Each structure stands twice: as structure tokens, then as C-alpha cells.
């Protein structure tokens, strides 16, 4: 039985991870942490866990967390994870980090996009990116895994096969993504206040969203070519889900069937990527670890359309999938 601790257990992705692990046949949650005073039960923060998980929220040191569990899920904010996780690793645990602290390749890019000096720069570029569909071999022996960003997963999975095959231009890519409000986290904000976001859609962080360099750098690791893209995220009035429409320019005229064949060959045998003929919607993947992808060719452009649940394949489900690969378990354990 693999023991798991959750660092920062009060957020949406932590709750989703706990719910998945509760049905996992070979993993057990043994610690949940928070800086709240006292030792309130986890169910006082997440009422859906009443009668399902009887653990207190504890303010443990990184060393205590690292010695209590085989694997630690770091559900901490960006810039905080890299301050704490080296001490968890030193205590002997393996880590899946939900933050962006280890996704990028270098400290300069991190500083540019996150506005902070990285506290653990030596691991940048050497940390395995947690997309098993692209980096399964490296994950098997990893002690630290950078769990992907939700938007990034929805863009990388459809784009990577086309760019690796050399079919598309690298500097004429547009990624247009819509996300449910849970993607903004549980911390209250004016923009995600119900009267502000209900019955409304809005773009945000145009030209400066932090998933932009993540998408570019991860595709470069896999495909050996680096794209340059425009990424526009938009907030949709729904709880969860991401729908991405990606526009790419082929290097030569190409048919829809050819694009679909590239996608099908890339993900043949992958349990959690479904290449579908229909136009997928967010309800097709809600509460699941699937990413659905299709393609269309319109006026010479290739349109890639993908959708996933931002809290599952975009976060907690990906983390459990990574845990399964890291510990040699069936990759679908807990996820189907």
C-alpha cells in the first residue's frame, strides 16, 4: 500500500486528489496539512468527506510529512512549493508538485513570468514533467514530478504529435482556451465572485498567461522543436472543464483524415487520451481523467479541439496517474 500525504489540503485540487485516492485500491491518504490553528477535521473544510476520511488537518514540518508518506502531493501556491519541497525530498518521500515551480526549464524564465527568484533553481530543467503520454519512461524513476498546468495539458496533448511530425509551422500558432471558474482556485476573488462571473465570459491575462512558456518548453522537450504561440485564456460561467481550440498552419496542404491519423497513431494504446471524430464538449470529460481531441481542416488551417476536466486530467487525476507510473502500479488505478 502506497501512503500519500497532501500538503495544503484545503483547495479544490487537493479535495479532488483525496476523492480519487479514497477509491484507489493500492494507495492510502495518511496525512493532510494546513496552517489552520488547532487540528480541525478535514471534513470541516470539505464536507463531502464526512464519513469518508477521518483525518485532522495538521501543521506538519516538511520533514514530518516526508517521513510519514511514500509520496507527497504538493498542493501549495506557486513560489511556496520550491521553498518547502526540497526538505520533503530530503526526508525520503517522492513528490508530485501541483504548483508551477518545477515546470519551467530555467530560472530566468521563471523570474520573468512569476516575478520571483526561484529558491531551488538547480532542479529546473531536470524535473520530469508529469504527462505520462509523453514522458512515461522518465517518470518511472522520478523522485520529483512537475504536475502539468490544466490549460497546458489541453494544448500540449493535441499539438505535440503534429509538431513532432514536422507537419506544422512553429511560429503561427494560436491557442484559445475556456476554463471553468474552479481553475482560479478556492481563494475568494472579485473576478470569480458569483455575480461577476455568472452569465458572463471574459478573457484575462492576454499575452502574459504563465502557461505560455510552459506549453512552449514542454513541447520542445518532447518534439525537439520549440513553437511560438499566442495563448488566450477565458473564464467561462461553469464550475469545471476546459475547452481549447488551437489554430495551426500546415507546412503543406493536408487533409483532415491525415491529421486525425497522426493523432491516432500518437495516442494508440493511451488509456486517457481519446481521439474522437465528433466535436467534444466539456461534459464529455467532466469528473474523468480523459482528454478528448479531434481535428478539422478549415480554409487551409488545421483546427485542433480538446477538452478535459481541469480538476482531474488537468490536476488531481494527472497526479494520481503519475503516482501510478512512479510506483509501478496499473496506470488506471483509482481513475476508472
Secondary structure, 3 states (H helix, E strand, C coil): CEEEEEECCCCHHHHHHHHHHHCCCCEEEEEEECCCCCCCEHHHHCHHHCCCCCCEEECCCHHHHHHHCCEEEECCCCCCHHHHHHHHHHCCCEEEECCCCCCCCCHHHHHHHHCCCCCCHHHCCCCEECCHHHHHHHHCCCCEEECCCHHHHHHHHHHHHHHHCCCECCCCEEEEEEECHHHHCCCCCHHHCHHHHCCCCEEECCCCCCHHHHHHHHHHHHHCCCCCEEEEEEECCCCCCEEEEEEEEECCCCCHHHHHHHHHHHCCCCCCEEECCCCCCHHHCCCCCCEEEEEEEECCEEEEEEEECCCHHHHHHHHHHHHHHHCCCCCCCCCC
